[in-house]
Amino acid sequence: MFGIKIPLEKRIPGLDLARTIAICLVVFAHSLWISTHFPPLVSWLMQLSGTIGVEIFFVISGFLIGKIILRMINQDDFGIQTIFQFLKRRWFRTLPNYYFVLILNIFLWYLIYQKFPEKIFLYFFYLQNLTTTSPAFFRISWSLAVEQFCYIIGPFSLFFLIRLFPNRNKNLLFLLMSLLIIFIFVLVRIQFNYSHKLTSIFSWNQNLRKVTIYRLDAIYYGFVMYYLFHENYIKIIHNQLLFIIGLAGVFVLHILIFAMGISFENYPFFFNVLFLPLNSISICLMLPFLIHLKIQSTFTLKWITYISVFSYSIYLLHYTIILHGIKTYLPSDNLIGLPLFGYTVGYWILVLVLSSLQYKYFEKPITNLRD
């Protein structure tokens, strides 16, 4: 499929399914930019889906990176060199694709607007949204900046904790570090709540959810879940119940509370401080069930796996390159009905095709160099 061979037996189908759902939710959400004439229900679902998708990515990333780091700190030779080796492998996976698409974005922006983007140099160091919302250019990169800083904070924090407490159980220090980071950034958001007066869910989205300094706990919920999973605190017989509770949590947080009239304007503390952690916890509760999930249909499994594998390229390309480009040269704002449906489906197909090509001819070859 797509001329790419991926050994299915080495994958975790449930996590590939979660990653596929996440990237589909993100692309679906950003499709709202095509036109304001989608049916009301579709438009409403598009507005809801983006946040869920990105938060799923954060939790899955935390779970998988937590697994690597927990194994790493238990090596006899764990030290600064080990951390840099870990970062080198992560950066081979993430940076070339990021910089390639960043340069494409700069070129496209100049082509369309005849000028260079604001604060362009910040994007080369993932600083575009460190303390404030990023400029209009390459907006989806905000989540990548959050993850890059998380990758650095965790391993170095563990290094110093292990040096301070050399005789302590390293796995417990891993848990302590994760919980400490979560606690610190909950406090940071409490401080934000009392020092900022936001007026809407849109301003919350731009000034808190997408700002790195307020999101540095984002992947550490996945760390905690991996610790609980690794230490066998979660029994297989409870997986289905936890999944149902987690799914119910996502439903309540993203649909029910709004249907009940719970708004940012009336409950700013809930959204500023509690909403994102509760969302991460809900997603975490679904992971044990997904890890053991088996997908019987080979056809379905292949599609899920390939979309999951392409998800990073899809994320980088789908919005500020593909949709920005086609909207510039094929305007869609006034489309309605069947033409809007055809434009949207065509856009989705183009995203899949171009992302598969980027993965096959750029992302995969570059990632292979790290080995």
FIDO-928138 format. One record per residue (C-alpha): residue number from 0; residue in one letter; x, y, z. Coordinates in steps of 0.5 Angstrom, whole numbers, plus 2048, in hexadecimal, padded with zeros to 3 digits. Example, Ala and Ser with C-alpha at 12.3 -4.5 7.8 and 13.67 -1.06 7.14 Angstrom:
BEGIN
   pos   code     x     y     z
     0      A   819   7F7   810
     1      S   81B   7FE   80E
//
This chain:
BEGIN
   pos   code     x     y     z
     0      M   800   800   800
     1      F   803   807   7FE
     2      G   809   803   7FC
     3      I   80B   803   803
     4      K   80C   7FD   807
     5      I   80B   7FD   80F
     6      P   80B   7F7   813
     7      L   805   7F7   816
     8      E   807   7F1   81B
     9      K   80B   7F7   81F
    10      R   806   7FC   81F
    11      I   801   7FD   825
    12      P   7FA   7FD   821
    13      G   7F6   801   827
    14      L   7FB   806   827
    15      D   7FB   807   820
    16      L   7F4   807   820
    17      A   7F4   80D   825
    18      R   7F9   811   821
    19      T   7F5   810   81B
    20      I   7EF   812   81E
    21      A   7F3   818   821
    22      I   7F6   81A   81A
    23      C   7EF   81A   817
    24      L   7EC   81E   81C
    25      V   7F1   823   81B
    26      V   7F0   823   813
    27      F   7E9   823   814
    28      A   7E9   829   819
    29      H   7ED   82D   814
    30      S   7E9   82C   80E
    31      L   7E4   831   811
    32      W   7E9   836   80E
    33      I   7E6   834   807
    34      S   7E0   837   808
    35      T   7DB   83A   80D
    36      H   7D5   836   809
    37      F   7D6   82F   80C
    38      P   7CF   82D   80F
    39      P   7CE   82F   817
    40      L   7D0   828   81A
    41      V   7D6   827   816
    42      S   7D9   82E   817
    43      W   7D7   82D   81F
    44      L   7DB   826   81E
    45      M   7E1   829   81B
    46      Q   7E2   82F   820
    47      L   7E2   829   826
    48      S   7E6   824   822
    49      G   7ED   828   822
    50      T   7EE   828   829
    51      I   7ED   821   82A
    52      G   7F1   81F   825
    53      V   7F8   823   827
    54      E   7F7   821   82E
    55      I   7F6   819   82C
    56      F   7FD   81A   829
    57      F   800   81D   82F
    58      V   7FE   818   833
    59      I   800   812   82E
    60      S   807   816   82E
    61      G   808   816   835
    62      F   806   80F   836
    63      L   80B   80C   831
    64      I   810   811   832
    65      G   80F   80F   83A
    66      K   811   808   838
    67      I   817   80A   835
    68      I   81A   80F   83A
    69      L   818   80A   840
    70      R   81C   804   83C
    71      M   821   809   83B
    72      I   822   80C   843
    73      N   823   804   845
    74      Q   829   803   840
    75      D   82F   803   844
    76      D   833   808   840
    77      F   82D   80D   841
    78      G   830   814   840
    79      I   830   81A   83C
    80      Q   833   817   836
    81      T   82D   812   836
    82      I   828   818   837
    83      F   82B   81B   830
    84      Q   82B   814   82D
    85      F   824   814   82E
    86      L   823   81B   82C
    87      K   827   81A   826
    88      R   822   814   824
    89      R   81C   819   825
    90      W   81F   81E   821
    91      F   820   81A   81B
    92      R   819   818   81C
    93      T   816   81F   81C
    94      L   81B   824   81A
    95      P   81C   823   813
    96      N   815   822   811
    97      Y   813   829   815
    98      Y   819   82D   812
    99      F   817   82A   80B
   100      V   810   82C   80C
   101      L   812   833   80F
   102      I   816   835   809
   103      L   810   833   805
   104      N   80B   837   809
   105      I   810   83D   809
   106      F   810   83C   801
   107      L   809   83C   800
   108      W   807   842   805
   109      Y   80C   846   801
   110      L   809   844   7FA
   111      I   802   846   7FD
   112      Y   803   84C   801
   113      Q   80A   84F   7FE
   114      K   80D   84F   805
   115      F   810   84B   80A
   116      P   80C   849   810
   117      E   80D   84C   817
   118      K   812   84A   81C
   119      I   815   844   817
   120      F   81B   843   81B
   121      L   817   841   821
   122      Y   814   83B   81D
   123      F   81B   838   81C
   124      F   81C   837   824
   125      Y   815   835   825
   126      L   814   83C   829
   127      Q   80E   83E   825
   128      N   809   83D   82A
   129      L   80E   83D   830
   130      T   80A   842   835
   131      T   805   845   830
   132      T   800   842   82A
   133      S   804   841   824
   134      P   803   846   81E
   135      A   7FF   844   818
   136      F   804   840   814
   137      F   805   839   815
   138      R   800   838   81B
   139      I   7FF   831   81C
   140      S   807   831   81E
   141      W   805   833   825
   142      S   804   82C   827
   143      L   80A   82A   824
   144      A   80E   82F   829
   145      V   80A   82C   82F
   146      E   80D   825   82D
   147      Q   814   827   82C
   148      F   815   82B   833
   149      C   811   825   836
   150      Y   817   820   833
   151      I   81C   825   836
   152      I   819   826   83D
   153      G   818   81F   83F
   154      P   81E   81B   83E
   155      F   822   821   841
   156      S   81E   821   847
   157      L   81F   81A   848
   158      F   826   81A   847
   159      F   827   81F   84D
   160      L   821   81C   851
   161      I   826   815   851
   162      R   82C   819   852
   163      L   829   81C   859
   164      F   826   815   85B
   165      P   82A   810   858
   166      N   827   80A   85D
   167      R   820   80C   85B
   168      N   81C   807   856
   169      K   81D   80A   84F
   170      N   816   808   84D
   171      L   813   80C   853
   172      L   817   812   852
   173      F   814   812   84B
   174      L   80D   812   84E
   175      L   80F   818   852
   176      M   812   81C   84D
   177      S   80C   81B   848
   178      L   807   81D   84E
   179      L   80C   823   850
   180      I   80C   826   849
   181      I   804   825   849
   182      F   803   828   850
   183      I   808   82E   84E
   184      F   804   82F   847
   185      V   7FD   82F   84B
   186      L   800   834   84F
   187      V   802   838   849
   188      R   7FB   838   846
   189      I   7F8   83A   84D
   190      Q   7FD   840   84D
   191      F   7FB   841   846
   192      N   7F3   841   848
   193      Y   7F4   846   84D
   194      S   7F9   84B   849
   195      H   7F5   84B   842
   196      K   7EE   84D   841
   197      L   7EC   849   83A
   198      T   7E5   84A   837
   199      S   7E4   844   833
   200      I   7E6   83D   831
   201      F   7E9   840   82B
   202      S   7EE   844   82F
   203      W   7EF   83E   834
   204      N   7F1   83A   82E
   205      Q   7F6   83F   82C
   206      N   7F9   841   832
   207      L   7F9   83B   836
   208      R   7F8   835   833
   209      K   7FD   836   82D
   210      V   802   83A   831
   211      T   808   835   833
   212      I   809   838   83A
   213      Y   802   836   83C
   214      R   803   82F   839
   215      L   809   82C   83B
   216      D   805   827   83F
   217      A   802   824   839
   218      I   805   81E   838
   219      Y   807   81C   83F
   220      Y   800   819   840
   221      G   802   814   83B
   222      F   808   813   83F
   223      V   804   811   845
   224      M   800   80D   842
   225      Y   806   809   83F
   226      Y   809   808   846
   227      L   802   805   849
   228      F   802   801   843
   229      H   809   7FE   843
   230      E   808   7FD   84B
   231      N   802   7F9   84A
   232      Y   7FD   7FE   84E
   233      I   7F8   7FD   848
   234      K   7F5   7F6   847
   235      I   7F3   7F4   841
   236      I   7EC   7F2   844
   237      H   7EB   7FA   845
   238      N   7ED   7FC   83E
   239      Q   7E6   7FC   83B
   240      L   7E3   800   841
   241      L   7E9   805   841
   242      F   7E8   806   839
   243      I   7E0   807   83A
   244      I   7E2   80C   840
   245      G   7E7   810   83C
   246      L   7E3   810   836
   247      A   7DD   813   83A
   248      G   7E2   818   83D
   249      V   7E4   81A   835
   250      F   7DC   81B   834
   251      V   7DA   81F   83A
   252      L   7E0   823   839
   253      H   7DF   825   832
   254      I   7D8   824   831
   255      L   7D4   823   837
   256      I   7D6   829   83B
   257      F   7D5   82E   835
   258      A   7CE   82B   834
   259      M   7CD   82D   83B
   260      G   7CF   834   83A
   261      I   7D5   833   83E
   262      S   7D9   839   83A
   263      F   7E0   83C   83B
   264      E   7DD   843   83D
   265      N   7D9   840   843
   266      Y   7DF   83B   845
   267      P   7E6   83D   843
   268      F   7E9   83A   849
   269      F   7E6   833   846
   270      F   7E9   834   83F
   271      N   7F0   838   841
   272      V   7F2   833   847
   273      L   7EE   82C   846
   274      F   7EB   82B   83F
   275      L   7F2   829   83C
   276      P   7F4   824   842
   277      L   7ED   821   842
   278      N   7EE   820   83B
   279      S   7F5   81D   83B
   280      I   7F2   818   841
   281      S   7EC   816   83D
   282      I   7F1   814   837
   283      C   7F6   811   83B
   284      L   7F0   80C   83E
   285      M   7EF   809   837
   286      L   7F6   807   835
   287      P   7F6   801   839
   288      F   7F0   7FE   835
   289      L   7F3   801   82F
   290      I   7FA   7FD   830
   291      H   7F7   7F7   830
   292      L   7F2   7F8   82B
   293      K   7F2   7F3   825
   294      I   7F0   7F5   81E
   295      Q   7EE   7EF   81A
   296      S   7ED   7F2   813
   297      T   7F3   7F2   80F
   298      F   7F1   7F7   80B
   299      T   7EE   7FC   810
   300      L   7F5   7FB   814
   301      K   7F9   7FD   80E
   302      W   7F5   803   80D
   303      I   7F6   805   814
   304      T   7FD   804   815
   305      Y   7FF   808   80F
   306      I   7FB   80E   811
   307      S   7FE   80D   818
   308      V   805   80D   815
   309      F   804   813   810
   310      S   800   817   816
   311      Y   807   81B   817
   312      S   807   81D   80F
   313      I   800   81E   80F
   314      Y   800   823   815
   315      L   805   827   812
   316      L   802   827   80B
   317      H   7FB   827   80C
   318      Y   7F9   82E   80E
   319      T   7FE   834   80D
   320      I   801   831   806
   321      I   7FC   82D   803
   322      L   7F5   830   805
   323      H   7F9   837   805
   324      G   7FB   836   7FE
   325      I   7F5   833   7FB
   326      K   7F1   838   7FE
   327      T   7F5   83E   7FB
   328      Y   7F5   83B   7F4
   329      L   7EE   838   7F4
   330      P   7EA   83C   7F9
   331      S   7E4   838   7FD
   332      D   7E1   83D   802
   333      N   7DA   83E   7FE
   334      L   7DA   836   7FC
   335      I   7D3   833   7FF
   336      G   7D0   82C   7FE
   337      L   7D3   827   7F9
   338      P   7D9   82B   7F7
   339      L   7DB   82C   7FE
   340      F   7DB   825   7FF
   341      G   7DF   823   7F9
   342      Y   7E4   829   7FB
   343      T   7E5   826   802
   344      V   7E5   81F   800
   345      G   7EA   821   7FB
   346      Y   7EE   825   800
   347      W   7EF   81F   804
   348      I   7F1   81A   7FF
   349      L   7F6   81F   7FD
   350      V   7F9   81F   804
   351      L   7F9   818   804
   352      V   7FD   817   7FE
   353      L   802   81D   7FF
   354      S   803   81B   806
   355      S   805   813   804
   356      L   80A   816   7FF
   357      Q   80D   81A   804
   358      Y   80E   815   809
   359      K   810   810   803
   360      Y   815   814   800
   361      F   817   819   806
   362      E   815   817   80D
   363      K   817   810   80D
   364      P   81E   810   809
   365      I   820   816   80E
   366      T   81D   812   814
   367      N   821   80C   812
   368      L   828   80F   812
   369      R   827   80F   81A
   370      D   828   808   81A
//
